[in-house]
Amino acid sequence: MRHRNRTWAPLASALAGAMVAVALARGVHAETNATRRIPTFSSTVDVVNLNVSVSDGHDRHVTGLAPDDFKIFEDGVPQQLCLFTQERLPISLAILVDSSLSMQPNLPAVKTAAMRLVRTLGPGDQAEIIQFNHKFAVLQDFTNEQAKLEAAVRGITADGATGVYNALYFTLKDPRFRRQRDDMTRQAIVILSDGEDTSSLVSDDQVLELAKKGNVTIFAISLRAPRTSTLDTEAPDRASFFLTALARETGGRSYFPAGLAQIDGVYDRIADELRTQYALGYVSSNPMRDGKWRRIAIEINQGNLMLRHKQGYYAGALRALRSAVGAAASAATGAATALPRLQPSPQD
């Protein structure tokens, strides 16, 4: 198997792309597919895209919600929803596994769980396998061939120190892990580690800031339970705090399984969440592209439900949406609603 190590020269910066979608005003009446008028956006329109996970009080993913169930606010100002779907969109997934020496006794169980995650990927999905310690190695580039992905997982070996921040920084900066303008792929990172960073050249703040600029959902798994601070111990666990903040800011989730026996269940839950997310989008009512942070809040009118989504974005950091969104509308299916429900085009 061919491995590729990446150097510390910063990779070319790329902005997270905006999804291509069609949008209809809320007041439009239901029409047949043959007569529905499909509006388009100009090439200068920036669409804020959100992958939203919804769960109930029993931590079960909730499906079947409608566009009118969601209310989006940017810096406290209501926004007009222009994209909505819960169709099964393609997934582009980076699976990162800590391969530091301390992981040696855990690797057999972790490999088994990672291969379970790989096997949940559908025909239109793709993944890459990365191992990291004090080095960073792509064991398998993005592919939809499960045999190659499983072979890469089996090839993970333990050695060296832990470089969590390096691994995330490289992955987020990689131009290959960037969505094209007309690509509706859901992008996600799943990272597993058993300890605090001991070898990275970048800081946790740098990684968190980079993640906030992208449109990638990050799921973090820590094999060490988070510590709490007391008068006679060190400060709260920095690694756990970082992973929790990273997942929260990007709309993902952090997991702290009590033992290796729970790893399979964690990966299964992540796979299920990626399959049941809602894709929402809006064009900001604030025309300023001043580079400032915009805080996003979403409310839902369906009882006591929990929402997870990215917490905001930097104005001006969105890629312009091309006016050729009408091509994507041809894949729309189902009964007409205030907003059309889309499926990815065959080439996705």
Wavefront OBJ file of the C-alpha trace (Angstrom):
o trace
v 0.000 0.000 0.000
v 1.335 3.409 -0.881
v 1.535 5.852 2.009
v 2.021 9.567 1.651
v 3.419 11.747 4.428
v 2.711 15.463 4.292
v 5.274 18.073 5.253
v 4.685 21.080 7.505
v 4.679 23.601 4.659
v 1.166 25.105 4.861
v -1.127 23.640 2.268
v -2.939 25.890 -0.170
v -5.893 27.539 1.578
v -9.327 26.858 0.142
v -12.719 28.093 1.175
v -15.525 25.682 1.901
v -17.848 25.609 -1.100
v -21.501 26.439 -1.039
v -24.028 23.746 -1.921
v -25.896 24.070 -5.201
v -29.618 24.163 -4.555
v -32.874 25.569 -5.806
v -35.060 27.832 -3.700
v -38.732 28.771 -3.810
v -40.428 31.442 -1.725
v -42.508 30.199 1.200
v -45.703 31.513 -0.303
v -45.457 29.558 -3.553
v -48.306 27.064 -4.039
v -47.671 23.408 -4.846
v -47.057 22.766 -8.514
v -46.292 19.710 -10.593
v -42.687 18.977 -11.517
v -43.534 19.821 -15.100
v -44.813 23.329 -14.322
v -42.755 24.314 -11.295
v -40.686 27.426 -11.981
v -37.151 26.943 -10.731
v -35.477 30.170 -9.604
v -31.726 30.613 -9.824
v -29.155 32.621 -7.919
v -26.705 34.999 -9.534
v -23.026 34.122 -9.449
v -22.439 36.655 -6.666
v -24.953 35.202 -4.199
v -23.504 33.587 -1.057
v -25.595 30.815 0.453
v -24.986 29.850 4.076
v -25.222 26.056 4.202
v -26.036 24.134 7.362
v -26.044 20.428 8.138
v -28.480 20.061 11.017
v -28.847 17.017 13.268
v -32.080 16.665 15.240
v -32.553 14.259 18.167
v -35.200 13.684 20.810
v -34.967 13.280 24.576
v -33.924 9.641 24.149
v -31.050 10.617 21.829
v -32.818 9.194 18.774
v -32.434 10.968 15.449
v -35.629 12.671 14.296
v -36.649 12.581 10.647
v -39.668 13.776 8.690
v -39.589 17.439 9.693
v -40.738 20.114 7.232
v -39.146 23.470 6.271
v -41.673 25.409 8.347
v -40.533 23.533 11.446
v -37.219 25.423 11.372
v -36.490 29.075 12.117
v -32.998 30.429 11.405
v -31.481 33.505 13.031
v -28.229 35.258 12.171
v -27.004 37.552 14.939
v -30.568 37.487 16.256
v -32.171 38.480 12.938
v -34.652 36.015 11.321
v -33.513 34.623 7.963
v -35.460 33.275 4.977
v -34.834 29.580 4.377
v -33.990 28.952 0.716
v -32.724 25.364 0.802
v -34.171 22.339 2.539
v -33.706 18.616 2.087
v -33.265 15.471 4.097
v -32.491 13.365 1.071
v -29.595 10.940 1.277
v -26.719 13.127 0.079
v -23.249 11.766 -0.744
v -20.761 11.738 2.134
v -17.077 12.629 1.973
v -15.509 11.306 5.178
v -12.023 11.538 6.646
v -11.372 8.853 9.269
v -8.462 9.834 11.514
v -7.025 7.329 13.989
v -4.455 8.074 16.675
v -1.568 5.657 16.126
v 0.694 6.836 18.938
v 2.430 4.148 20.986
v -0.105 4.404 23.812
v -2.792 3.211 21.377
v -1.158 -0.201 20.892
v -3.481 -2.171 23.221
v -6.555 -0.408 21.851
v -5.865 -0.737 18.133
v -7.542 -4.134 17.495
v -10.891 -2.896 18.823
v -10.507 0.501 17.160
v -9.723 -1.073 13.779
v -12.779 -3.313 14.004
v -14.999 -0.345 14.806
v -13.491 1.797 12.030
v -14.167 -0.940 9.490
v -17.795 -1.048 10.652
v -17.998 2.653 9.853
v -16.452 2.101 6.419
v -19.041 -0.575 5.655
v -21.906 1.860 6.261
v -20.809 4.021 3.323
v -23.065 3.939 0.290
v -22.174 3.736 -3.420
v -21.995 7.541 -3.772
v -19.871 8.057 -0.649
v -16.110 8.221 -0.330
v -13.620 8.179 2.516
v -9.945 8.485 3.296
v -8.002 6.750 6.083
v -5.389 8.693 8.040
v -3.169 7.590 10.889
v -1.368 10.134 13.039
v 1.170 10.213 15.824
v 4.122 12.610 15.705
v 3.792 12.093 11.944
v 0.826 12.320 9.607
v 0.180 9.658 6.976
v -2.632 9.188 4.488
v -2.927 5.418 4.261
v -5.678 5.615 1.657
v -6.754 8.630 -0.366
v -10.434 9.339 -0.951
v -12.101 6.367 -2.592
v -15.429 4.541 -2.612
v -13.760 1.134 -2.751
v -14.414 -0.467 0.616
v -11.748 -3.136 0.153
v -9.044 -0.476 -0.139
v -10.376 1.422 2.873
v -10.509 -1.716 5.019
v -6.977 -2.676 3.960
v -5.792 0.788 5.036
v -7.460 0.425 8.427
v -5.797 -2.944 8.943
v -2.462 -1.301 8.121
v -2.552 1.138 11.045
v 0.402 0.595 13.397
v 1.256 2.205 16.741
v 4.414 4.253 17.314
v 5.577 7.606 18.621
v 3.873 10.569 20.308
v 0.449 12.173 19.807
v -0.151 14.997 17.304
v -3.909 15.638 17.299
v -3.679 19.299 16.267
v -1.307 18.534 13.396
v -3.646 15.860 12.037
v -6.726 18.064 12.089
v -4.858 21.038 10.660
v -3.534 19.048 7.724
v -6.927 17.498 7.003
v -8.796 20.801 7.103
v -6.202 22.513 4.874
v -6.055 19.746 2.280
v -7.476 21.091 -1.032
v -8.789 17.603 -1.847
v -11.055 17.832 1.181
v -12.850 20.860 -0.226
v -16.237 20.829 -1.890
v -16.598 22.086 -5.433
v -19.083 24.854 -6.101
v -21.803 22.606 -7.467
v -21.140 19.659 -5.159
v -23.817 18.755 -2.589
v -21.588 16.303 -0.739
v -21.688 16.279 3.059
v -18.171 16.600 4.448
v -17.209 15.165 7.810
v -14.199 14.211 9.891
v -14.207 11.460 12.505
v -11.147 11.595 14.761
v -10.263 9.141 17.528
v -7.512 9.684 20.084
v -6.580 8.431 23.549
v -4.661 11.359 24.973
v -3.535 14.935 24.964
v -1.449 16.415 22.171
v 2.274 16.152 22.858
v 3.979 16.871 19.537
v 2.050 19.296 17.307
v 3.540 22.462 15.851
v 0.182 24.227 15.663
v -2.059 25.145 18.581
v -5.559 24.080 19.469
v -6.756 27.661 18.868
v -5.359 27.607 15.322
v -7.184 24.371 14.542
v -10.445 25.610 16.047
v -10.276 28.834 14.056
v -9.578 26.930 10.832
v -12.515 24.606 11.468
v -14.849 27.562 12.010
v -13.934 28.876 8.547
v -14.910 25.658 6.795
v -18.089 23.669 6.300
v -16.922 20.340 7.686
v -18.732 18.550 10.515
v -16.293 17.062 13.035
v -17.021 14.094 15.294
v -14.461 13.462 18.033
v -13.941 10.291 20.061
v -11.698 10.260 23.120
v -10.761 6.959 24.727
v -9.858 8.737 27.932
v -12.671 10.007 30.145
v -12.502 13.787 30.721
v -10.991 14.892 34.017
v -12.495 17.504 36.300
v -10.441 19.994 38.273
v -10.132 19.894 42.036
v -7.993 21.789 44.511
v -5.242 19.172 44.409
v -5.231 18.274 40.707
v -4.275 19.963 37.492
v -6.608 22.131 35.411
v -9.536 20.518 33.563
v -8.566 18.178 30.762
v -7.416 20.406 27.898
v -7.779 17.650 25.293
v -11.386 16.902 26.252
v -12.251 20.597 26.286
v -10.735 21.049 22.823
v -12.515 18.069 21.273
v -15.833 19.130 22.784
v -15.452 22.722 21.537
v -14.368 21.573 18.079
v -17.369 19.291 17.665
v -19.802 21.879 19.003
v -18.573 24.683 16.732
v -18.805 22.535 13.601
v -22.159 20.903 14.367
v -20.693 17.522 15.264
v -20.472 15.694 18.548
v -17.826 14.529 21.008
v -17.897 11.079 22.570
v -16.116 9.769 25.663
v -16.858 6.025 25.756
v -16.267 4.337 29.096
v -14.526 1.389 27.473
v -13.512 -0.261 24.230
v -16.732 -2.271 24.183
v -18.631 0.950 23.423
v -16.536 1.956 20.392
v -18.678 0.068 17.883
v -21.796 1.827 19.127
v -20.168 5.242 18.833
v -19.166 4.728 15.200
v -22.647 3.345 14.460
v -24.257 6.485 15.913
v -22.022 8.736 13.835
v -22.920 6.829 10.661
v -26.620 7.088 11.512
v -26.340 10.817 12.160
v -24.662 11.469 8.824
v -27.502 9.627 7.088
v -30.290 11.559 8.847
v -29.029 15.162 8.804
v -31.091 17.952 7.298
v -29.482 20.281 4.763
v -30.644 23.870 5.239
v -29.520 27.027 3.490
v -30.243 30.742 3.466
v -28.969 33.955 1.908
v -28.048 36.378 4.676
v -30.166 39.519 4.980
v -26.966 41.323 5.992
v -25.263 42.374 2.717
v -21.960 43.349 4.364
v -18.993 41.116 3.514
v -16.774 42.501 6.248
v -15.132 39.273 7.402
v -16.801 39.453 10.804
v -18.144 36.456 12.678
v -21.900 35.854 12.285
v -23.574 33.791 14.999
v -26.228 31.299 13.827
v -29.138 30.043 15.918
v -31.864 27.633 14.849
v -35.192 27.113 16.577
v -37.630 24.305 15.982
v -41.334 24.221 16.769
v -41.651 20.472 17.263
v -41.504 19.852 21.015
v -38.398 19.193 23.073
v -35.814 18.405 20.420
v -32.043 18.888 20.432
v -30.355 20.548 17.439
v -26.695 20.383 16.402
v -25.286 22.608 13.668
v -22.297 24.833 13.078
v -22.411 27.873 15.323
v -21.620 30.555 12.761
v -19.431 31.703 9.892
v -17.188 34.541 8.780
v -18.954 36.904 6.386
v -17.209 36.974 3.016
v -15.716 33.499 3.465
v -18.413 31.787 1.412
v -17.815 30.716 -2.150
v -20.046 32.339 -4.764
v -22.879 30.140 -5.934
v -23.075 29.633 -9.678
v -26.259 30.500 -11.499
v -26.483 27.036 -13.045
v -28.408 25.637 -10.086
v -31.284 24.775 -12.379
v -29.388 21.643 -13.427
v -29.479 20.351 -9.861
v -33.230 20.917 -9.689
v -33.856 18.177 -12.245
v -33.137 15.654 -9.494
v -35.875 17.045 -7.222
v -38.426 14.429 -6.207
v -41.539 14.063 -4.080
v -44.570 16.272 -3.615
v -44.070 20.005 -3.938
v -43.596 21.892 -0.666
v -42.658 25.450 0.149
v -39.124 24.366 -0.706
v -38.229 21.530 -3.094
v -36.643 18.400 -1.681
v -33.547 17.488 -3.697
v -31.592 14.375 -4.492
v -28.005 14.473 -5.711
v -27.492 14.219 -9.438
v -26.216 10.845 -10.694
v -22.670 12.084 -11.129
v -22.454 12.934 -7.411
l 1 2 3 4 5 6 7 8 9 10 11 12 13 14 15 16 17 18 19 20 21 22 23 24 25 26 27 28 29 30 31 32 33 34 35 36 37 38 39 40 41 42 43 44 45 46 47 48 49 50 51 52 53 54 55 56 57 58 59 60 61 62 63 64 65 66 67 68 69 70 71 72 73 74 75 76 77 78 79 80 81 82 83 84 85 86 87 88 89 90 91 92 93 94 95 96 97 98 99 100 101 102 103 104 105 106 107 108 109 110 111 112 113 114 115 116 117 118 119 120 121 122 123 124 125 126 127 128 129 130 131 132 133 134 135 136 137 138 139 140 141 142 143 144 145 146 147 148 149 150 151 152 153 154 155 156 157 158 159 160 161 162 163 164 165 166 167 168 169 170 171 172 173 174 175 176 177 178 179 180 181 182 183 184 185 186 187 188 189 190 191 192 193 194 195 196 197 198 199 200 201 202 203 204 205 206 207 208 209 210 211 212 213 214 215 216 217 218 219 220 221 222 223 224 225 226 227 228 229 230 231 232 233 234 235 236 237 238 239 240 241 242 243 244 245 246 247 248 249 250 251 252 253 254 255 256 257 258 259 260 261 262 263 264 265 266 267 268 269 270 271 272 273 274 275 276 277 278 279 280 281 282 283 284 285 286 287 288 289 290 291 292 293 294 295 296 297 298 299 300 301 302 303 304 305 306 307 308 309 310 311 312 313 314 315 316 317 318 319 320 321 322 323 324 325 326 327 328 329 330 331 332 333 334 335 336 337 338 339 340 341 342 343 344 345 346 347 348
